[in-house]
């Protein structure tokens, strides 16, 4: 069975105060989910970070649809 995860880290918002740790949390979560404790593959992760793209609802939805 192939397991998939979409991990989203949004630090930069258009109409709210920007945050500072969400992308770090997303990077840590991806690292945690990608491999089991013995190094074997676990989840196939797709990561969306606000520093790399404008993460909108449609971008996230499209990524989820392509992942599952």
Secondary structure as UniProt FT lines:
FT   STRAND          3..9
FT   HELIX           22..34
FT   TURN            37..38
FT   STRAND          43..49
FT   TURN            50..52
FT   HELIX           57..67
//
